[in-house]
Amino acid sequence: MKFKESVLANTLAVVAAAYYLICTLLVFLTPGLYRQIAQSWMHGLAVNAVWNSQPPVAGTVITGFLTFSLASWVTGYFIAATYNYLAKKN
């Protein structure tokens, strides 16, 4: 089986963008729940000392959305390319 690099990259970028938007909505709509989720993912690390209680500004959200989506696209591309390369060797 061979992966098309751009298809996997696009798929991963779309999924990551959706996750980012869901997380952003949680920050705005239910910040307490978001903080609990973040703390549980950090194995109970106390996030209160570093937690900013102010909602993020639009520029930060847009920059985060774009860079996270781009990083996910690059990751998807390299996963497919590496898979295809290693699959040829077997």
Biopython code that builds the backbone (N, CA, C, O; Angstrom):
import numpy as np
from Bio.PDB.StructureBuilder import StructureBuilder

atoms = [
    (1, "MET", "N", (0.843, -1.176, 0.000)),
    (1, "MET", "CA", (0.000, 0.000, 0.000)),
    (1, "MET", "C", (0.889, 1.240, 0.000)),
    (1, "MET", "O", (1.893, 1.294, 0.710)),
    (2, "LYS", "N", (0.522, 2.209, -0.780)),
    (2, "LYS", "CA", (1.267, 3.455, -0.853)),
    (2, "LYS", "C", (0.337, 4.611, -0.499)),
    (2, "LYS", "O", (-0.822, 4.648, -0.914)),
    (3, "PHE", "N", (0.862, 5.540, 0.264)),
    (3, "PHE", "CA", (0.111, 6.740, 0.621)),
    (3, "PHE", "C", (0.474, 7.867, -0.327)),
    (3, "PHE", "O", (1.640, 8.027, -0.686)),
    (4, "LYS", "N", (-0.510, 8.646, -0.733)),
    (4, "LYS", "CA", (-0.221, 9.892, -1.440)),
    (4, "LYS", "C", (0.116, 10.915, -0.367)),
    (4, "LYS", "O", (-0.703, 11.216, 0.501)),
    (5, "GLU", "N", (1.326, 11.442, -0.436)),
    (5, "GLU", "CA", (1.811, 12.337, 0.614)),
    (5, "GLU", "C", (0.884, 13.527, 0.840)),
    (5, "GLU", "O", (0.563, 13.862, 1.981)),
    (6, "SER", "N", (0.456, 14.162, -0.244)),
    (6, "SER", "CA", (-0.374, 15.361, -0.094)),
    (6, "SER", "C", (-1.750, 15.046, 0.484)),
    (6, "SER", "O", (-2.316, 15.860, 1.213)),
    (7, "VAL", "N", (-2.289, 13.875, 0.168)),
    (7, "VAL", "CA", (-3.607, 13.507, 0.687)),
    (7, "VAL", "C", (-3.532, 13.283, 2.197)),
    (7, "VAL", "O", (-4.370, 13.788, 2.943)),
    (8, "LEU", "N", (-2.531, 12.530, 2.643)),
    (8, "LEU", "CA", (-2.386, 12.314, 4.080)),
    (8, "LEU", "C", (-2.084, 13.630, 4.791)),
    (8, "LEU", "O", (-2.617, 13.889, 5.869)),
    (9, "ALA", "N", (-1.233, 14.462, 4.196)),
    (9, "ALA", "CA", (-0.909, 15.757, 4.797)),
    (9, "ALA", "C", (-2.152, 16.635, 4.914)),
    (9, "ALA", "O", (-2.379, 17.251, 5.956)),
    (10, "ASN", "N", (-2.949, 16.696, 3.864)),
    (10, "ASN", "CA", (-4.188, 17.489, 3.903)),
    (10, "ASN", "C", (-5.159, 16.949, 4.955)),
    (10, "ASN", "O", (-5.789, 17.720, 5.680)),
    (11, "THR", "N", (-5.274, 15.633, 5.033)),
    (11, "THR", "CA", (-6.172, 15.015, 6.006)),
    (11, "THR", "C", (-5.755, 15.357, 7.425)),
    (11, "THR", "O", (-6.589, 15.745, 8.243)),
    (12, "LEU", "N", (-4.479, 15.217, 7.721)),
    (12, "LEU", "CA", (-4.001, 15.513, 9.063)),
    (12, "LEU", "C", (-4.163, 16.993, 9.390)),
    (12, "LEU", "O", (-4.499, 17.335, 10.523)),
    (13, "ALA", "N", (-3.935, 17.864, 8.437)),
    (13, "ALA", "CA", (-4.107, 19.298, 8.664)),
    (13, "ALA", "C", (-5.562, 19.650, 8.951)),
    (13, "ALA", "O", (-5.838, 20.476, 9.822)),
    (14, "VAL", "N", (-6.493, 19.034, 8.230)),
    (14, "VAL", "CA", (-7.919, 19.304, 8.456)),
    (14, "VAL", "C", (-8.340, 18.809, 9.841)),
    (14, "VAL", "O", (-9.053, 19.512, 10.557)),
    (15, "VAL", "N", (-7.908, 17.619, 10.220)),
    (15, "VAL", "CA", (-8.256, 17.082, 11.539)),
    (15, "VAL", "C", (-7.655, 17.953, 12.636)),
    (15, "VAL", "O", (-8.326, 18.261, 13.621)),
    (16, "ALA", "N", (-6.402, 18.350, 12.473)),
    (16, "ALA", "CA", (-5.751, 19.205, 13.474)),
    (16, "ALA", "C", (-6.455, 20.554, 13.575)),
    (16, "ALA", "O", (-6.637, 21.078, 14.674)),
    (17, "ALA", "N", (-6.849, 21.114, 12.444)),
    (17, "ALA", "CA", (-7.566, 22.392, 12.457)),
    (17, "ALA", "C", (-8.888, 22.263, 13.198)),
    (17, "ALA", "O", (-9.273, 23.159, 13.950)),
    (18, "ALA", "N", (-9.582, 21.152, 12.989)),
    (18, "ALA", "CA", (-10.843, 20.925, 13.701)),
    (18, "ALA", "C", (-10.604, 20.814, 15.202)),
    (18, "ALA", "O", (-11.341, 21.406, 15.991)),
    (19, "TYR", "N", (-9.586, 20.067, 15.600)),
    (19, "TYR", "CA", (-9.243, 19.969, 17.022)),
    (19, "TYR", "C", (-8.915, 21.342, 17.595)),
    (19, "TYR", "O", (-9.343, 21.679, 18.699)),
    (20, "TYR", "N", (-8.170, 22.119, 16.856)),
    (20, "TYR", "CA", (-7.780, 23.444, 17.340)),
    (20, "TYR", "C", (-9.015, 24.319, 17.555)),
    (20, "TYR", "O", (-9.123, 25.015, 18.565)),
    (21, "LEU", "N", (-9.937, 24.280, 16.604)),
    (21, "LEU", "CA", (-11.157, 25.075, 16.745)),
    (21, "LEU", "C", (-12.005, 24.611, 17.926)),
    (21, "LEU", "O", (-12.575, 25.435, 18.641)),
    (22, "ILE", "N", (-12.090, 23.306, 18.133)),
    (22, "ILE", "CA", (-12.828, 22.777, 19.287)),
    (22, "ILE", "C", (-12.184, 23.240, 20.586)),
    (22, "ILE", "O", (-12.878, 23.676, 21.504)),
    (23, "CYS", "N", (-10.870, 23.148, 20.664)),
    (23, "CYS", "CA", (-10.164, 23.611, 21.868)),
    (23, "CYS", "C", (-10.386, 25.100, 22.092)),
    (23, "CYS", "O", (-10.589, 25.535, 23.225)),
    (24, "THR", "N", (-10.348, 25.876, 21.025)),
    (24, "THR", "CA", (-10.563, 27.318, 21.150)),
    (24, "THR", "C", (-11.972, 27.614, 21.665)),
    (24, "THR", "O", (-12.159, 28.482, 22.518)),
    (25, "LEU", "N", (-12.950, 26.891, 21.145)),
    (25, "LEU", "CA", (-14.316, 27.070, 21.636)),
    (25, "LEU", "C", (-14.425, 26.717, 23.119)),
    (25, "LEU", "O", (-15.104, 27.409, 23.877)),
    (26, "LEU", "N", (-13.758, 25.643, 23.528)),
    (26, "LEU", "CA", (-13.766, 25.278, 24.946)),
    (26, "LEU", "C", (-13.151, 26.369, 25.814)),
    (26, "LEU", "O", (-13.644, 26.648, 26.907)),
    (27, "VAL", "N", (-12.079, 26.984, 25.332)),
    (27, "VAL", "CA", (-11.434, 28.058, 26.091)),
    (27, "VAL", "C", (-12.414, 29.207, 26.304)),
    (27, "VAL", "O", (-12.496, 29.757, 27.402)),
    (28, "PHE", "N", (-13.152, 29.568, 25.270)),
    (28, "PHE", "CA", (-14.082, 30.691, 25.367)),
    (28, "PHE", "C", (-15.373, 30.349, 26.110)),
    (28, "PHE", "O", (-15.876, 31.158, 26.890)),
    (29, "LEU", "N", (-15.907, 29.157, 25.872)),
    (29, "LEU", "CA", (-17.218, 28.808, 26.424)),
    (29, "LEU", "C", (-17.148, 28.180, 27.813)),
    (29, "LEU", "O", (-17.989, 28.462, 28.666)),
    (30, "THR", "N", (-16.156, 27.337, 28.040)),
    (30, "THR", "CA", (-16.042, 26.635, 29.326)),
    (30, "THR", "C", (-14.579, 26.606, 29.778)),
    (30, "THR", "O", (-13.953, 25.546, 29.768)),
    (31, "PRO", "N", (-14.031, 27.754, 30.173)),
    (31, "PRO", "CA", (-12.606, 27.788, 30.532)),
    (31, "PRO", "C", (-12.252, 26.860, 31.695)),
    (31, "PRO", "O", (-11.153, 26.305, 31.727)),
    (32, "GLY", "N", (-13.162, 26.685, 32.644)),
    (32, "GLY", "CA", (-12.886, 25.786, 33.766)),
    (32, "GLY", "C", (-12.726, 24.345, 33.310)),
    (32, "GLY", "O", (-11.814, 23.645, 33.752)),
    (33, "LEU", "N", (-13.616, 23.902, 32.424)),
    (33, "LEU", "CA", (-13.517, 22.549, 31.870)),
    (33, "LEU", "C", (-12.223, 22.392, 31.082)),
    (33, "LEU", "O", (-11.537, 21.376, 31.195)),
    (34, "TYR", "N", (-11.897, 23.397, 30.288)),
    (34, "TYR", "CA", (-10.667, 23.335, 29.502)),
    (34, "TYR", "C", (-9.450, 23.212, 30.418)),
    (34, "TYR", "O", (-8.539, 22.433, 30.136)),
    (35, "ARG", "N", (-9.428, 23.971, 31.509)),
    (35, "ARG", "CA", (-8.306, 23.904, 32.451)),
    (35, "ARG", "C", (-8.228, 22.506, 33.073)),
    (35, "ARG", "O", (-7.133, 21.967, 33.236)),
    (36, "GLN", "N", (-9.374, 21.916, 33.421)),
    (36, "GLN", "CA", (-9.368, 20.563, 33.986)),
    (36, "GLN", "C", (-8.836, 19.543, 32.979)),
    (36, "GLN", "O", (-8.065, 18.654, 33.340)),
    (37, "ILE", "N", (-9.245, 19.673, 31.728)),
    (37, "ILE", "CA", (-8.752, 18.762, 30.692)),
    (37, "ILE", "C", (-7.249, 18.933, 30.518)),
    (37, "ILE", "O", (-6.514, 17.947, 30.475)),
    (38, "ALA", "N", (-6.788, 20.177, 30.419)),
    (38, "ALA", "CA", (-5.360, 20.439, 30.254)),
    (38, "ALA", "C", (-4.568, 19.863, 31.426)),
    (38, "ALA", "O", (-3.514, 19.257, 31.233)),
    (39, "GLN", "N", (-5.079, 20.053, 32.633)),
    (39, "GLN", "CA", (-4.376, 19.542, 33.814)),
    (39, "GLN", "C", (-4.346, 18.011, 33.797)),
    (39, "GLN", "O", (-3.334, 17.413, 34.163)),
    (40, "SER", "N", (-5.434, 17.373, 33.379)),
    (40, "SER", "CA", (-5.444, 15.912, 33.345)),
    (40, "SER", "C", (-4.478, 15.374, 32.288)),
    (40, "SER", "O", (-3.877, 14.317, 32.480)),
    (41, "TRP", "N", (-4.327, 16.088, 31.184)),
    (41, "TRP", "CA", (-3.394, 15.651, 30.146)),
    (41, "TRP", "C", (-1.945, 15.849, 30.569)),
    (41, "TRP", "O", (-1.041, 15.220, 30.017)),
    (42, "MET", "N", (-1.726, 16.711, 31.536)),
    (42, "MET", "CA", (-0.370, 16.945, 32.048)),
    (42, "MET", "C", (-0.134, 16.138, 33.321)),
    (42, "MET", "O", (0.701, 16.495, 34.152)),
    (43, "HIS", "N", (-0.875, 15.055, 33.459)),
    (43, "HIS", "CA", (-0.724, 14.113, 34.569)),
    (43, "HIS", "C", (-0.886, 14.783, 35.919)),
    (43, "HIS", "O", (-0.169, 14.463, 36.867)),
    (44, "GLY", "N", (-1.826, 15.711, 36.006)),
    (44, "GLY", "CA", (-2.132, 16.343, 37.281)),
    (44, "GLY", "C", (-1.234, 17.503, 37.662)),
    (44, "GLY", "O", (-1.341, 18.031, 38.769)),
    (45, "LEU", "N", (-0.351, 17.906, 36.761)),
    (45, "LEU", "CA", (0.507, 19.060, 37.044)),
    (45, "LEU", "C", (-0.368, 20.271, 37.359)),
    (45, "LEU", "O", (-1.328, 20.551, 36.641)),
    (46, "ALA", "N", (-0.037, 20.984, 38.427)),
    (46, "ALA", "CA", (-0.829, 22.145, 38.821)),
    (46, "ALA", "C", (-0.619, 23.268, 37.821)),
    (46, "ALA", "O", (0.456, 23.866, 37.771)),
    (47, "VAL", "N", (-1.634, 23.558, 37.027)),
    (47, "VAL", "CA", (-1.514, 24.579, 35.993)),
    (47, "VAL", "C", (-1.957, 25.952, 36.488)),
    (47, "VAL", "O", (-1.824, 26.939, 35.764)),
    (48, "ASN", "N", (-2.475, 26.029, 37.694)),
    (48, "ASN", "CA", (-2.991, 27.302, 38.203)),
    (48, "ASN", "C", (-1.944, 28.400, 38.233)),
    (48, "ASN", "O", (-2.266, 29.564, 37.996)),
    (49, "ALA", "N", (-0.696, 28.053, 38.519)),
    (49, "ALA", "CA", (0.356, 29.054, 38.624)),
    (49, "ALA", "C", (0.671, 29.706, 37.273)),
    (49, "ALA", "O", (1.130, 30.848, 37.227)),
    (50, "VAL", "N", (0.431, 28.997, 36.196)),
    (50, "VAL", "CA", (0.761, 29.530, 34.865)),
    (50, "VAL", "C", (-0.475, 29.804, 34.021)),
    (50, "VAL", "O", (-0.361, 30.229, 32.871)),
    (51, "TRP", "N", (-1.648, 29.564, 34.581)),
    (51, "TRP", "CA", (-2.880, 29.697, 33.817)),
    (51, "TRP", "C", (-3.266, 31.160, 33.669)),
    (51, "TRP", "O", (-3.323, 31.889, 34.660)),
    (52, "ASN", "N", (-3.528, 31.591, 32.466)),
    (52, "ASN", "CA", (-3.975, 32.939, 32.187)),
    (52, "ASN", "C", (-5.503, 32.926, 32.152)),
    (52, "ASN", "O", (-6.100, 32.249, 31.315)),
    (53, "SER", "N", (-6.124, 33.659, 33.042)),
    (53, "SER", "CA", (-7.586, 33.614, 33.112)),
    (53, "SER", "C", (-8.261, 34.470, 32.034)),
    (53, "SER", "O", (-9.481, 34.419, 31.879)),
    (54, "GLN", "N", (-7.484, 35.245, 31.297)),
    (54, "GLN", "CA", (-8.037, 36.067, 30.225)),
    (54, "GLN", "C", (-8.173, 35.234, 28.957)),
    (54, "GLN", "O", (-7.282, 34.441, 28.650)),
    (55, "PRO", "N", (-9.258, 35.393, 28.218)),
    (55, "PRO", "CA", (-9.369, 34.656, 26.950)),
    (55, "PRO", "C", (-8.305, 35.138, 25.964)),
    (55, "PRO", "O", (-7.896, 36.298, 26.009)),
    (56, "PRO", "N", (-7.862, 34.264, 25.087)),
    (56, "PRO", "CA", (-6.831, 34.659, 24.119)),
    (56, "PRO", "C", (-7.357, 35.717, 23.149)),
    (56, "PRO", "O", (-8.556, 35.790, 22.877)),
    (57, "VAL", "N", (-6.446, 36.525, 22.639)),
    (57, "VAL", "CA", (-6.830, 37.552, 21.674)),
    (57, "VAL", "C", (-6.891, 36.930, 20.274)),
    (57, "VAL", "O", (-6.299, 35.881, 20.024)),
    (58, "ALA", "N", (-7.602, 37.581, 19.389)),
    (58, "ALA", "CA", (-7.840, 37.034, 18.042)),
    (58, "ALA", "C", (-6.536, 36.732, 17.301)),
    (58, "ALA", "O", (-6.427, 35.704, 16.633)),
    (59, "GLY", "N", (-5.558, 37.613, 17.416)),
    (59, "GLY", "CA", (-4.293, 37.389, 16.719)),
    (59, "GLY", "C", (-3.593, 36.122, 17.176)),
    (59, "GLY", "O", (-3.008, 35.400, 16.369)),
    (60, "THR", "N", (-3.655, 35.855, 18.459)),
    (60, "THR", "CA", (-3.040, 34.647, 19.004)),
    (60, "THR", "C", (-3.768, 33.406, 18.517)),
    (60, "THR", "O", (-3.135, 32.406, 18.178)),
    (61, "VAL", "N", (-5.090, 33.463, 18.480)),
    (61, "VAL", "CA", (-5.881, 32.328, 18.014)),
    (61, "VAL", "C", (-5.590, 32.049, 16.542)),
    (61, "VAL", "O", (-5.405, 30.894, 16.157)),
    (62, "ILE", "N", (-5.548, 33.076, 15.734)),
    (62, "ILE", "CA", (-5.290, 32.904, 14.295)),
    (62, "ILE", "C", (-3.884, 32.368, 14.060)),
    (62, "ILE", "O", (-3.691, 31.449, 13.264)),
    (63, "THR", "N", (-2.902, 32.942, 14.753)),
    (63, "THR", "CA", (-1.524, 32.465, 14.606)),
    (63, "THR", "C", (-1.408, 31.012, 15.037)),
    (63, "THR", "O", (-0.770, 30.209, 14.357)),
    (64, "GLY", "N", (-2.019, 30.673, 16.161)),
    (64, "GLY", "CA", (-1.990, 29.289, 16.630)),
    (64, "GLY", "C", (-2.660, 28.345, 15.653)),
    (64, "GLY", "O", (-2.144, 27.262, 15.376)),
    (65, "PHE", "N", (-3.803, 28.748, 15.131)),
    (65, "PHE", "CA", (-4.531, 27.928, 14.162)),
    (65, "PHE", "C", (-3.681, 27.663, 12.924)),
    (65, "PHE", "O", (-3.572, 26.522, 12.475)),
    (66, "LEU", "N", (-3.087, 28.702, 12.382)),
    (66, "LEU", "CA", (-2.286, 28.551, 11.165)),
    (66, "LEU", "C", (-1.030, 27.724, 11.387)),
    (66, "LEU", "O", (-0.716, 26.840, 10.591)),
    (67, "THR", "N", (-0.309, 28.008, 12.469)),
    (67, "THR", "CA", (0.944, 27.280, 12.707)),
    (67, "THR", "C", (0.691, 25.828, 13.092)),
    (67, "THR", "O", (1.447, 24.942, 12.693)),
    (68, "PHE", "N", (-0.372, 25.572, 13.870)),
    (68, "PHE", "CA", (-0.696, 24.192, 14.247)),
    (68, "PHE", "C", (-1.123, 23.400, 13.019)),
    (68, "PHE", "O", (-0.719, 22.249, 12.854)),
    (69, "SER", "N", (-1.937, 24.003, 12.158)),
    (69, "SER", "CA", (-2.373, 23.332, 10.930)),
    (69, "SER", "C", (-1.193, 23.070, 10.003)),
    (69, "SER", "O", (-1.087, 21.992, 9.417)),
    (70, "LEU", "N", (-0.309, 24.050, 9.871)),
    (70, "LEU", "CA", (0.872, 23.877, 9.022)),
    (70, "LEU", "C", (1.799, 22.787, 9.563)),
    (70, "LEU", "O", (2.282, 21.948, 8.803)),
    (71, "ALA", "N", (2.043, 22.800, 10.851)),
    (71, "ALA", "CA", (2.897, 21.766, 11.458)),
    (71, "ALA", "C", (2.277, 20.383, 11.267)),
    (71, "ALA", "O", (2.992, 19.408, 11.038)),
    (72, "SER", "N", (0.968, 20.299, 11.358)),
    (72, "SER", "CA", (0.281, 19.024, 11.148)),
    (72, "SER", "C", (0.390, 18.576, 9.696)),
    (72, "SER", "O", (0.570, 17.389, 9.423)),
    (73, "TRP", "N", (0.282, 19.515, 8.767)),
    (73, "TRP", "CA", (0.426, 19.179, 7.347)),
    (73, "TRP", "C", (1.814, 18.627, 7.061)),
    (73, "TRP", "O", (1.958, 17.597, 6.403)),
    (74, "VAL", "N", (2.828, 19.314, 7.557)),
    (74, "VAL", "CA", (4.215, 18.869, 7.351)),
    (74, "VAL", "C", (4.416, 17.488, 7.977)),
    (74, "VAL", "O", (5.054, 16.620, 7.381)),
    (75, "THR", "N", (3.877, 17.288, 9.166)),
    (75, "THR", "CA", (3.983, 15.985, 9.833)),
    (75, "THR", "C", (3.319, 14.894, 8.992)),
    (75, "THR", "O", (3.898, 13.823, 8.806)),
    (76, "GLY", "N", (2.126, 15.148, 8.490)),
    (76, "GLY", "CA", (1.434, 14.171, 7.659)),
    (76, "GLY", "C", (2.202, 13.843, 6.394)),
    (76, "GLY", "O", (2.265, 12.686, 5.981)),
    (77, "TYR", "N", (2.783, 14.860, 5.782)),
    (77, "TYR", "CA", (3.561, 14.640, 4.558)),
    (77, "TYR", "C", (4.765, 13.752, 4.832)),
    (77, "TYR", "O", (5.034, 12.808, 4.088)),
    (78, "PHE", "N", (5.485, 14.059, 5.899)),
    (78, "PHE", "CA", (6.680, 13.276, 6.211)),
    (78, "PHE", "C", (6.346, 11.870, 6.700)),
    (78, "PHE", "O", (7.114, 10.938, 6.461)),
    (79, "ILE", "N", (5.223, 11.705, 7.374)),
    (79, "ILE", "CA", (4.801, 10.348, 7.756)),
    (79, "ILE", "C", (4.553, 9.520, 6.498)),
    (79, "ILE", "O", (5.026, 8.387, 6.402)),
    (80, "ALA", "N", (3.818, 10.070, 5.538)),
    (80, "ALA", "CA", (3.522, 9.337, 4.300)),
    (80, "ALA", "C", (4.786, 9.069, 3.504)),
    (80, "ALA", "O", (4.985, 7.965, 2.998)),
    (81, "ALA", "N", (5.638, 10.074, 3.393)),
    (81, "ALA", "CA", (6.879, 9.893, 2.625)),
    (81, "ALA", "C", (7.775, 8.841, 3.270)),
    (81, "ALA", "O", (8.353, 8.004, 2.577)),
    (82, "THR", "N", (7.887, 8.885, 4.582)),
    (82, "THR", "CA", (8.713, 7.905, 5.287)),
    (82, "THR", "C", (8.120, 6.513, 5.155)),
    (82, "THR", "O", (8.841, 5.544, 4.917)),
    (83, "TYR", "N", (6.802, 6.412, 5.309)),
    (83, "TYR", "CA", (6.133, 5.120, 5.150)),
    (83, "TYR", "C", (6.392, 4.549, 3.754)),
    (83, "TYR", "O", (6.762, 3.384, 3.611)),
    (84, "ASN", "N", (6.195, 5.369, 2.742)),
    (84, "ASN", "CA", (6.404, 4.905, 1.367)),
    (84, "ASN", "C", (7.852, 4.467, 1.129)),
    (84, "ASN", "O", (8.106, 3.462, 0.464)),
    (85, "TYR", "N", (8.787, 5.228, 1.678)),
    (85, "TYR", "CA", (10.209, 4.878, 1.534)),
    (85, "TYR", "C", (10.501, 3.537, 2.212)),
    (85, "TYR", "O", (11.140, 2.668, 1.619)),
    (86, "LEU", "N", (10.042, 3.371, 3.432)),
    (86, "LEU", "CA", (10.317, 2.139, 4.157)),
    (86, "LEU", "C", (9.558, 0.949, 3.564)),
    (86, "LEU", "O", (10.054, -0.177, 3.603)),
    (87, "ALA", "N", (8.372, 1.184, 3.020)),
    (87, "ALA", "CA", (7.613, 0.098, 2.404)),
    (87, "ALA", "C", (8.305, -0.428, 1.159)),
    (87, "ALA", "O", (8.198, -1.615, 0.850)),
    (88, "LYS", "N", (9.014, 0.434, 0.439)),
    (88, "LYS", "CA", (9.760, 0.004, -0.744)),
    (88, "LYS", "C", (10.922, -0.897, -0.362)),
    (88, "LYS", "O", (11.289, -1.788, -1.128)),
    (89, "LYS", "N", (11.502, -0.681, 0.802)),
    (89, "LYS", "CA", (12.679, -1.455, 1.239)),
    (89, "LYS", "C", (12.313, -2.869, 1.641)),
    (89, "LYS", "O", (13.177, -3.746, 1.669)),
    (90, "ASN", "N", (11.056, -3.107, 1.951)),
    (90, "ASN", "CA", (10.663, -4.469, 2.393)),
    (90, "ASN", "C", (10.286, -5.315, 1.230)),
    (90, "ASN", "O", (9.931, -6.480, 1.404)),
]
sb = StructureBuilder()
sb.init_structure("model")
sb.init_model(0)
sb.init_chain("A")
sb.init_seg("    ")
for serial, (resi, resn, name, xyz) in enumerate(atoms, 1):
    if name == "N":
        sb.init_residue(resn, " ", resi, " ")
    sb.init_atom(name, np.array(xyz, "f"), 0.0, 1.0, " ", f" {name:<3s}", serial, name[0])
structure = sb.get_structure()
